[in-house]
Amino acid sequence: MPRDNYKISRYTVAVLLIVSSIAIVVYQVVDIRGVASGVLFYIAQAFLLAGSIFGLDEYVKRLNLPNHFTHK
């Protein structure tokens, strides 16, 4: 059960990072008709972290699969 809570919290953080990035950009474009460089940096970091959260889980799943291409 604690392991499931850990996964839920990781995925929640990843989704919140993506949603907050999109919301900040929409606000910037509507308010000042442009996007500041600091916002672009935040978006890059948020997407990098969110991608690593989703990608790391997929990588670990693939490592645990039996390798069908090994030669004996």
Steps between C-alpha positions, in 0.01 A plus 500: 500500500773761575659422162173587325482833686854574384407438135184706529690793649769482229245500219302777668808720522585431135151589381490813718831616357371464144168668578663787688741559211215523253301728732793738549558526125132567432500771765814661360370498144162644598645757740813629324476341154831322545689247708783602730827308496457398863171335414665313215766378741230382744320318219820326392579387854143392571472295181842346563401391849157376392653309210756339725228395745299328226806374312677352800201286588483368142874430501478302823206300362700408192802399706286254692370331183674180392736562211390290204800588287777342704703225337603198703 
